[in-house]
Amino acid sequence: MNLAIRDIRHNLSRFSLTALGIGMLLMLVMGMGGIYQGLIEDATLMVDRIGANLWVVQYATRGPFAEISRIPRNLEDRLRAVPGVKSARAFVTYVVQREYRKKPLRMQVQGLSWPEDKGEWLPLVSGRALGAAHLEMVADKILGPRLGDKVPLGKDVYTVVGITSGMNSTGGDGMAFFTLLDSLAIQFDIPGEAIRLERNARRSRVARIDFGKTQPSLLERAELPSASLPAIASPPVSAVLVQLQAGTDPASVIRTLSGWTDISVFTRQQQEELLLKGVVDRARRQLGLFRALLIIISAIIMALILYTLTLEKVHDIAMLKLIGARNSVILGLILQQALMLGLLGYVFAFYVGKWVFPMFPRRVVVTHDDLLSLAVIVLGISVLSAVLGIWKAMRVEPNEVVS
């Protein structure tokens, strides 16, 4: 009869509760690691999915995700003329918060350069990509709207034609995809009264100058929509995504673009580094620190539990020594119980975590490597925790059986 199993059966309820508590701790460790990985994946998600070779942003900025970037949309045409450039398309990104069905709707708006980019690369779980230049949107399922729902944004109402899964921003907000013009219309939407006041102010400014007095027709033109006035630039975009021709060296294109003093250029790898070392760096380090602390706390708690269990078996250990049991039998008793506690706790954490983690507001990504590394950590904790119990067991004298 295995002594460890016999002792567990004798104290089954206490051992089960102990394993349950350790399992909860390990589940927190597993969840913290999953949130850590989820944060990294969310940060680099768009850069990986969209597949651009170069990101062209406003000069001296680290946009469009790390900070605000504003560049003219006609930059696309200039970039297409650069040798080695296969395509260039504008891209818009920003966060909005609106009210939908009496609940706050916060989302990361992504403007795609339709029809070159219809969002066919998106991980759709239902519906389709953008099929029209206006009034359609693709939303992530975390946002709540269902296929066919009508979502009012700005002065228009958009129809949800596609649902994605796992498309979240670095802040945990779900993404919504629109055509570029629709995204700009939402971003720069202002109330009708504000538009009227701006046109009146524009007319007053023209009327005060000599050119306006000699050209009365300018007063009428000043009240036209901004888009019809050539002196007013079109709304800026966040970035221009450049796809290079096959076999083109990115460094040669970057050298050409480095002479343009109105832009900054980043490769795909540089854009990911900007996100990981800037936007999510502190959150990433903090999660890593919490995970390390939880591992240390788990080790301390397991060591104290095993030490307490050993104290309760002092009389039994003394009896074993009195009847001539080898030290290896006593060591095996404590070590096997420690390994069983670690194994049961790990199994509990794994299966309960699979059920609980999808309910978290942020994405939890538990990879096979994380599971393997945690299993090794649990093994190490179990062995180290058994050391304290073994140390106490070796100090027990056989004559303590009569005390």
C-alpha positions in Angstrom: 0.0 0.0 0.0 1.4 3.4 -1.0 1.7 5.5 2.2 1.1 8.8 0.4 -2.2 7.6 -1.1 -3.2 6.0 2.2 -2.6 9.3 4.0 -4.5 11.2 1.4 -7.5 8.9 1.8 -7.4 9.4 5.6 -7.5 13.2 5.1 -9.3 13.4 1.8 -11.4 16.5 2.5 -8.5 18.5 3.8 -6.3 17.4 0.9 -9.0 18.2 -1.6 -9.6 21.7 -0.3 -5.8 22.3 -0.3 -5.6 21.1 -3.9 -8.5 23.4 -4.7 -6.8 26.4 -3.2 -3.6 25.7 -5.0 -5.5 25.2 -8.2 -7.1 28.7 -7.8 -3.7 30.2 -7.4 -2.3 28.4 -10.4 -5.4 29.5 -12.4 -4.5 33.1 -11.6 -1.0 32.5 -12.7 -2.2 31.0 -15.9 -4.7 33.7 -16.5 -2.2 36.5 -15.9 0.1 34.9 -18.4 -2.8 34.6 -20.8 -3.7 38.3 -20.4 0.0 39.1 -21.0 0.0 37.2 -24.3 -3.4 38.6 -25.2 -2.1 42.1 -24.7 0.9 41.5 -27.0 -1.4 39.9 -29.7 -3.9 42.8 -29.5 -1.0 45.3 -29.8 0.4 43.7 -33.0 -2.9 42.4 -34.4 -3.6 45.1 -37.1 0.1 45.3 -38.1 0.2 41.5 -38.7 -3.2 41.2 -40.3 -3.1 44.1 -42.8 0.3 42.9 -44.2 1.8 46.2 -45.3 5.5 46.4 -46.0 5.9 50.0 -45.0 3.9 52.4 -42.8 4.1 56.0 -43.9 3.0 58.5 -41.2 3.3 62.2 -40.2 6.9 63.4 -39.9 8.5 63.0 -36.4 5.6 61.0 -35.1 5.3 57.3 -34.2 1.8 56.9 -35.6 -0.8 55.8 -36.3 -1.2 53.5 -33.2 1.4 54.9 -30.8 0.2 58.5 -31.3 -1.9 60.7 -33.6 -0.7 61.0 -37.2 -2.2 63.3 -39.9 -1.0 63.2 -43.5 -2.8 64.3 -46.7 -4.6 61.6 -48.6 -3.0 62.6 -51.9 0.2 61.3 -50.5 -0.9 58.0 -52.0 -0.3 59.3 -55.5 3.2 60.5 -54.7 4.1 57.1 -53.2 2.8 55.1 -56.2 5.4 57.0 -58.3 8.3 55.7 -56.2 10.3 52.9 -57.9 9.6 49.5 -56.2 6.2 50.5 -54.8 3.4 48.1 -55.9 0.5 49.9 -54.2 -0.3 52.6 -51.7 -3.5 52.9 -49.8 -4.7 55.3 -47.1 -5.6 54.1 -43.7 -7.5 55.8 -40.8 -7.7 54.7 -37.2 -9.1 56.3 -34.1 -11.4 55.6 -31.1 -15.0 56.7 -30.7 -17.5 56.2 -28.0 -21.2 56.5 -28.8 -24.5 55.3 -27.2 -26.2 52.3 -28.8 -29.4 50.8 -27.5 -29.0 52.9 -24.3 -25.5 51.4 -23.7 -22.0 52.9 -24.3 -20.5 51.7 -27.5 -16.7 52.2 -27.5 -14.9 51.0 -30.6 -11.7 51.4 -32.6 -12.6 52.7 -36.0 -10.5 51.4 -38.9 -10.9 53.1 -42.2 -10.0 51.0 -45.3 -9.2 52.3 -48.7 -12.1 50.9 -50.5 -12.3 49.4 -53.2 -8.6 48.4 -53.1 -9.1 47.1 -49.5 -12.5 45.7 -48.8 -11.5 43.9 -45.6 -11.4 40.5 -47.2 -8.4 39.6 -45.0 -10.6 40.0 -41.8 -11.4 36.9 -39.8 -15.1 36.9 -40.5 -17.3 34.5 -38.5 -20.5 35.6 -40.3 -21.5 37.9 -43.1 -19.2 39.4 -45.7 -16.5 42.1 -46.3 -17.4 45.6 -47.3 -19.3 45.5 -50.6 -20.3 49.2 -51.1 -18.5 52.5 -50.8 -20.9 53.9 -48.3 -23.0 53.0 -45.2 -21.6 49.6 -44.5 -19.5 48.4 -41.6 -17.8 45.2 -40.3 -17.8 44.9 -36.5 -16.2 42.6 -34.0 -18.6 40.5 -32.0 -17.3 42.0 -28.7 -19.0 45.2 -29.7 -22.5 43.7 -29.5 -24.2 44.6 -32.8 -25.5 41.6 -34.8 -25.5 41.0 -38.5 -28.0 43.3 -40.2 -28.2 45.8 -37.3 -28.4 49.5 -38.0 -25.8 51.6 -36.1 -26.2 55.4 -36.2 -22.9 57.2 -36.3 -22.7 60.9 -37.1 -25.4 61.9 -39.6 -25.6 58.5 -41.2 -26.8 55.0 -40.2 -24.5 52.1 -41.0 -25.6 48.5 -41.7 -23.5 45.7 -40.1 -22.6 43.4 -43.0 -20.0 41.3 -41.3 -18.9 40.1 -37.9 -15.3 39.4 -37.0 -13.8 37.6 -34.0 -10.7 38.5 -31.9 -10.2 41.9 -33.6 -9.4 44.0 -30.5 -7.3 47.1 -30.0 -4.5 47.6 -27.4 -7.1 49.0 -25.0 -9.4 46.0 -25.3 -11.9 47.8 -27.5 -13.5 45.9 -30.4 -12.7 47.1 -33.9 -15.2 48.3 -36.5 -14.2 48.6 -40.2 -15.6 51.2 -42.6 -14.6 52.5 -46.0 -12.1 55.4 -45.8 -14.6 58.1 -46.7 -17.1 56.8 -44.1 -14.5 56.7 -41.4 -13.5 60.3 -42.2 -17.2 61.3 -42.2 -17.6 59.8 -38.7 -14.3 61.3 -37.4 -14.9 64.9 -38.6 -18.7 65.0 -38.1 -19.9 68.2 -36.5 -23.5 69.4 -35.7 -25.4 71.2 -38.3 -25.5 74.4 -36.2 -21.7 74.4 -36.0 -21.5 74.1 -39.8 -23.9 77.0 -40.3 -21.9 79.2 -37.9 -18.6 78.3 -39.6 -19.9 79.2 -43.0 -21.2 82.5 -41.7 -17.8 83.2 -40.1 -16.1 82.3 -43.4 -18.4 84.7 -45.3 -17.7 87.5 -42.7 -13.9 87.0 -43.1 -14.2 87.3 -46.9 -16.4 90.4 -46.6 -13.9 92.2 -44.5 -11.0 92.0 -47.1 -10.7 94.1 -50.2 -10.8 91.1 -52.5 -14.2 90.1 -51.1 -15.6 93.6 -51.7 -14.5 93.7 -55.3 -15.6 90.2 -56.0 -19.1 89.7 -54.5 -19.5 86.2 -55.9 -16.8 85.1 -53.4 -19.3 85.7 -50.6 -21.7 83.1 -52.0 -18.8 80.7 -52.6 -17.7 81.1 -49.0 -20.9 79.6 -47.8 -20.5 76.4 -49.9 -19.5 73.1 -48.2 -15.9 72.8 -47.3 -15.3 69.9 -49.8 -16.2 72.2 -52.7 -13.7 74.9 -51.8 -10.2 74.2 -53.3 -8.5 76.4 -50.7 -9.6 74.0 -48.0 -7.7 70.7 -47.8 -9.5 67.4 -47.6 -9.5 65.7 -44.2 -6.2 64.1 -43.4 -5.7 60.3 -42.9 -3.7 58.5 -40.3 -1.2 56.6 -42.5 -0.5 55.3 -46.0 0.2 51.6 -46.3 2.8 50.7 -48.9 3.1 47.3 -50.5 6.4 46.7 -52.3 6.9 44.8 -55.5 8.3 41.3 -55.3 12.1 41.3 -54.9 12.3 45.0 -54.0 14.7 45.9 -51.2 12.7 47.8 -48.5 15.9 49.7 -47.5 16.2 51.3 -51.0 12.6 52.5 -50.9 13.2 53.9 -47.4 16.3 55.7 -48.5 14.3 57.4 -51.3 11.5 58.4 -48.9 13.9 59.6 -46.2 14.4 62.7 -48.4 10.8 63.7 -48.0 10.6 66.1 -45.0 6.9 65.7 -44.4 6.7 62.0 -43.5 8.3 59.3 -41.4 8.6 55.7 -42.6 8.5 52.5 -40.6 8.8 48.9 -41.5 6.4 46.3 -40.2 8.9 45.1 -37.6 9.6 48.7 -36.5 5.8 49.3 -36.1 5.5 46.3 -33.9 8.4 47.4 -31.8 6.8 50.8 -31.4 3.7 49.2 -30.0 5.4 46.7 -27.7 8.1 49.1 -26.4 5.8 52.1 -26.2 2.0 51.7 -26.1 1.8 48.5 -24.0 5.3 48.4 -22.5 4.3 49.4 -18.9 1.2 47.2 -18.9 3.2 44.3 -20.2 5.9 44.7 -17.6 3.3 45.1 -14.8 1.5 41.9 -15.8 4.8 40.1 -15.9 5.6 41.3 -12.4 2.3 40.3 -11.1 2.7 36.8 -12.6 6.1 36.4 -11.0 4.7 37.5 -7.6 1.8 35.0 -7.9 4.3 32.2 -8.6 6.4 33.1 -5.6 3.2 33.3 -3.4 2.1 29.9 -4.7 5.5 28.4 -3.8 5.4 29.9 -0.3 1.8 28.7 0.3 2.5 25.2 -0.9 5.6 25.0 1.3 3.7 26.1 4.4 0.9 23.6 3.6 3.3 20.7 3.3 5.1 21.8 6.4 1.7 21.8 8.3 0.8 18.4 6.9 4.2 17.1 8.0 3.6 18.5 11.5 0.4 16.6 11.7 2.2 13.4 10.8 5.0 13.7 13.4 3.6 10.8 15.4 3.3 8.6 12.3 6.8 9.5 11.1 8.2 8.7 14.5 6.4 5.3 14.4 7.8 4.5 11.0 11.3 5.3 12.2 10.8 3.2 15.3 9.8 0.1 13.3 12.9 0.6 11.1 11.4 2.3 8.0 14.1 3.7 5.7 14.4 7.4 5.2 13.5 7.0 1.5 10.1 5.8 2.5 9.4 8.9 4.5 10.9 11.2 1.8 8.7 9.5 -0.8 5.6 10.0 1.4 6.2 13.8 1.5 7.5 14.3 -2.0 4.6 12.2 -3.6 2.0 14.3 -1.7 3.7 17.5 -2.9 3.7 16.3 -6.5 0.0 15.2 -6.2 -1.0 18.6 -4.9 0.8 20.3 -7.7 -0.7 17.9 -10.3 -4.3 18.2 -9.0 -3.9 22.0 -8.8 -2.6 22.3 -12.3 -5.4 20.1 -13.7 -8.0 22.2 -11.9 -6.4 25.4 -13.1 -6.4 24.2 -16.7 -10.0 23.0 -17.0 -11.6 25.7 -14.9 -9.5 28.3 -16.7 -10.8 27.0 -20.1 -14.3 27.7 -18.9 -13.6 31.0 -17.0 -11.1 32.8 -19.3 -13.6 33.4 -22.2 -15.7 35.4 -19.8 -12.9 37.9 -19.1 -13.4 41.4 -20.6 -9.9 41.2 -22.2 -8.6 38.5 -24.4 -6.8 35.7 -22.6 -4.4 33.7 -24.9 -3.0 30.6 -23.2 -0.4 29.0 -25.6 1.0 25.5 -25.5 4.4 27.0 -24.6 2.8 28.8 -21.6 1.2 25.6 -20.4 4.4 23.7 -20.7 6.4 26.4 -18.9 3.8 26.5 -16.1 3.9 22.7 -15.8 7.7 22.9 -15.3 7.2 25.8 -12.8 4.6 23.7 -10.8 7.0 20.7 -10.8 9.7 22.9 -9.4 7.5 24.5 -6.8 6.2 21.1 -5.7 9.8 19.8 -5.2 11.0 22.9 -3.5 7.9 23.0 -1.3 8.5 19.4 -0.2 12.0 20.3 1.0 10.6 22.1 4.1 8.4 19.1 5.0 11.3 16.7 4.4 13.6 18.9 6.6 11.1 18.6 9.5 10.6 14.9 8.9 14.3 14.2 9.2 14.4 16.0 12.6 11.7 13.7 14.0 13.2 11.3 16.6 11.7 7.7 17.0 11.2 8.3 20.8 8.6 11.0 20.0 6.1 8.2 19.4 5.7 8.0 23.2 5.5 11.7 23.8 
